[in-house]
Amino acid sequence: MGKYCYDYPRPAVSSDCVLFGFDGRDLNVLLVERGKDPYKGRWAFPGGFLNMDETSGQCALRELKEETGVEGVHLEQLGTFSDVDRDPRGRVISVVYLAVVILSDHNPVAGDDAEKAQWFRVRDIPPLAFDHDLVMVTALERLKADIHAVRNPTFPASGEISGGLLEELIKKFKKHE
């Protein structure tokens, strides 16, 4: 691709992944400990900047694999986060993706710029970097709405989440209402 020149500033675009894992008892979320500034040592969702030759979905899958070793998951777009000051490095817009998996099928291993990759019970997550606390709340609201509506767009079409497992998730959410 050639060099682009524009008369106005351009934001950077990133993709992040919220990967929920259900272990049969608790809902967990996959986080990475950042190995670089900003927020070095803080936990965040796996993610990073788009390459010029990829879509936001391709970027999300690439970053998930690079930072955690996790691959083969079906991601659904959760939303776009564009608060002006969400990233101290500059103007960054993030397209965030969501998936729900069986936790025991995915053993994360930190890679690339992640110091650690680890599952956390949702009720025990540490404070998150960037605006990822807001992303987490949004992801939980989406998951809860999907479960209560008993529609299934965030669950893999391949049947990775069985009907029984879905029923267990529904029961867990009903307990917390």
C-alpha positions as CSV (number, residue, x, y, z in Angstrom):
1,M,0.0,0.0,0.0
2,G,1.1,3.5,-0.7
3,K,1.6,6.4,1.7
4,Y,-1.5,8.4,2.6
5,C,-1.5,12.1,3.1
6,Y,-4.6,13.9,4.6
7,D,-5.3,17.4,5.7
8,Y,-6.8,16.2,9.0
9,P,-5.6,14.0,11.9
10,R,-6.4,10.3,11.7
11,P,-7.2,8.1,14.7
12,A,-5.6,4.7,15.2
13,V,-7.8,1.6,15.2
14,S,-7.5,-1.4,17.4
15,S,-9.4,-4.6,18.2
16,D,-9.8,-6.2,21.6
17,C,-11.3,-9.5,22.7
18,V,-13.5,-10.3,25.6
19,L,-13.3,-14.1,26.0
20,F,-15.6,-15.5,28.6
21,G,-14.9,-19.1,29.8
22,F,-17.4,-21.2,31.7
23,D,-15.9,-23.9,33.9
24,G,-19.2,-25.5,34.9
25,R,-19.5,-23.4,38.0
26,D,-18.2,-19.9,37.4
27,L,-18.1,-17.4,34.6
28,N,-14.4,-16.4,33.9
29,V,-12.8,-13.9,31.6
30,L,-9.4,-14.1,29.9
31,L,-7.0,-11.2,30.7
32,V,-3.4,-10.4,29.8
33,E,-1.0,-8.5,32.0
34,R,0.5,-5.7,29.9
35,G,4.3,-6.0,29.4
36,K,4.7,-2.5,27.9
37,D,3.6,1.0,28.7
38,P,1.1,2.5,28.9
39,Y,-0.3,0.5,31.9
40,K,2.7,-1.8,32.1
41,G,1.8,-4.4,34.8
42,R,-2.0,-3.8,34.6
43,W,-4.5,-6.3,33.3
44,A,-6.4,-5.8,30.1
45,F,-8.3,-7.7,27.4
46,P,-6.1,-9.2,24.6
47,G,-5.9,-6.8,21.7
48,G,-3.9,-4.5,19.6
49,F,-3.6,-2.3,16.6
50,L,-4.9,-3.2,13.1
51,N,-2.4,-3.9,10.4
52,M,-3.2,-2.1,7.1
53,D,-4.1,-5.4,5.3
54,E,-6.6,-6.9,7.8
55,T,-10.1,-6.4,9.0
56,S,-10.9,-5.6,12.6
57,G,-12.1,-9.2,13.0
58,Q,-8.9,-10.6,11.6
59,C,-6.9,-8.3,13.9
60,A,-8.9,-9.6,17.0
61,L,-8.2,-13.2,16.1
62,R,-4.5,-12.5,15.4
63,E,-4.1,-10.5,18.7
64,L,-5.9,-13.2,20.7
65,K,-3.6,-15.9,19.3
66,E,-0.4,-13.7,19.7
67,E,-1.1,-12.7,23.3
68,T,-2.7,-15.8,24.7
69,G,-2.2,-18.7,22.3
70,V,-5.9,-19.1,22.1
71,E,-7.4,-19.8,18.6
72,G,-10.3,-21.4,16.9
73,V,-13.0,-19.4,18.7
74,H,-16.0,-17.8,17.1
75,L,-16.0,-14.0,17.8
76,E,-19.0,-11.7,17.6
77,Q,-18.6,-7.9,17.5
78,L,-19.6,-6.4,20.8
79,G,-19.2,-2.8,19.9
80,T,-17.0,0.2,19.2
81,F,-15.4,2.2,21.9
82,S,-14.3,5.7,20.9
83,D,-14.0,7.9,24.0
84,V,-11.5,10.6,23.1
85,D,-9.2,10.0,26.0
86,R,-9.5,6.2,26.2
87,D,-5.8,5.6,25.4
88,P,-3.0,7.9,26.6
89,R,-0.9,7.2,23.5
90,G,-3.3,9.2,21.3
91,R,-6.7,8.9,19.6
92,V,-7.5,5.2,19.4
93,I,-10.9,3.7,18.4
94,S,-11.3,0.0,19.4
95,V,-13.6,-2.5,17.9
96,V,-14.3,-5.1,20.6
97,Y,-15.3,-8.7,20.0
98,L,-16.9,-11.2,22.4
99,A,-16.9,-15.0,22.7
100,V,-18.0,-17.6,25.2
101,V,-16.0,-20.8,25.4
102,I,-15.6,-23.9,27.6
103,L,-12.8,-22.8,29.8
104,S,-11.1,-26.2,30.0
105,D,-10.7,-26.2,26.2
106,H,-8.5,-23.2,26.2
107,N,-5.3,-23.0,28.2
108,P,-3.8,-19.5,27.7
109,V,0.0,-19.0,27.3
110,A,1.3,-15.4,27.3
111,G,3.0,-14.2,24.1
112,D,4.0,-11.1,22.2
113,D,3.7,-8.1,24.5
114,A,1.7,-9.8,27.2
115,E,3.6,-10.8,30.4
116,K,0.9,-13.1,31.6
117,A,-2.4,-14.6,30.2
118,Q,-4.8,-15.8,32.8
119,W,-8.4,-16.7,33.5
120,F,-10.1,-14.7,36.3
121,R,-13.5,-15.4,37.8
122,V,-15.6,-12.5,36.7
123,R,-16.3,-11.5,40.3
124,D,-12.6,-11.4,41.1
125,I,-11.1,-9.4,38.2
126,P,-8.6,-6.7,39.0
127,P,-8.9,-3.1,37.9
128,L,-8.4,-3.0,34.1
129,A,-6.2,-0.8,31.9
130,F,-7.6,1.8,29.4
131,D,-11.4,1.8,29.4
132,H,-11.6,-1.9,29.8
133,D,-13.7,-1.7,32.9
134,L,-16.4,-0.1,30.7
135,V,-15.9,-2.7,28.1
136,M,-16.3,-5.4,30.8
137,V,-19.6,-4.0,32.0
138,T,-20.8,-3.7,28.4
139,A,-19.8,-7.3,27.6
140,L,-21.6,-8.6,30.7
141,E,-24.7,-6.7,29.8
142,R,-24.6,-8.2,26.3
143,L,-24.1,-11.7,27.6
144,K,-26.9,-11.4,30.1
145,A,-29.2,-10.0,27.5
146,D,-28.3,-12.8,25.1
147,I,-28.9,-15.5,27.8
148,H,-32.2,-14.0,29.0
149,A,-33.5,-13.6,25.5
150,V,-32.5,-17.2,24.9
151,R,-31.1,-16.2,21.6
152,N,-27.6,-17.3,20.8
153,P,-25.5,-14.9,18.6
154,T,-22.5,-14.8,20.9
155,F,-22.2,-18.6,21.1
156,P,-20.3,-20.6,18.6
157,A,-22.4,-22.0,15.8
158,S,-20.3,-25.2,15.9
159,G,-22.1,-26.1,19.2
160,E,-19.0,-25.5,21.4
161,I,-21.4,-24.4,24.1
162,S,-23.9,-27.3,24.6
163,G,-27.5,-26.7,25.4
164,G,-26.8,-28.0,28.9
165,L,-24.0,-25.6,29.4
166,L,-26.2,-22.7,28.2
167,E,-28.8,-23.8,30.7
168,E,-26.2,-23.7,33.5
169,L,-25.2,-20.2,32.5
170,I,-28.9,-19.1,32.5
171,K,-29.3,-20.5,36.0
172,K,-26.2,-18.7,37.2
173,F,-27.5,-15.3,35.9
174,K,-30.9,-15.8,37.4
175,K,-29.3,-16.4,40.8
176,H,-27.6,-12.9,40.6
177,E,-30.7,-10.9,39.6
